């Protein structure tokens, strides 16, 4: 009889043992964790002022790689939102702003300087460097974060590690997930399971709708 046990768990890591479960199902959870579990990431940046030595494009790239804490209960993917707008709305977009300058000595601007309009969707770490400003330099921009999946771009991957290892028995496997902080490890596994269940249900519906040829 199939069963599931949590072997290890901390803030960013989980190891789940699947007993008497076909390995392909466990591997499907691993693949979905990497490619189809949505998270927030900066997807569009409007630079209002930049007198630093770093180009606008490089700053935008760095912002996209900052993991953002994600709330999947209150937000939806842009293409599923009722607003049907490329600009987005409060259901599918979060604005983060930064306005900083250096006075008399070099100042390193970090993710702590990003101000989010949402209490939850914010950088998971406050010490990620964005740009260094020399005395007299300034940076000001608006960054728009949206939900996306790793299938579209690696910046939307919620995991830093997702592997399947052999268990004790022939049909036993261990799924190891390490989160980048955007979602908890449990949230990643549960969301991947939800997506897998939805896909199986869709496949079953498609099979049931097939009409067999008359013989």
Beta strands, then each sheet from edge to edge (+ up, - down):
strand 1: 3-10
strand 2: 13-19
strand 3: 39-50
strand 4: 94-101
strand 5: 107-110
strand 6: 115-116
strand 7: 129-133
strand 8: 138-148
strand 9: 159-166
strand 10: 173-179
sheet 1: 1+ 2- 10+ 9-
sheet 2: 3+ 8- 4+ 6-
sheet 3: 5+ 7-
end
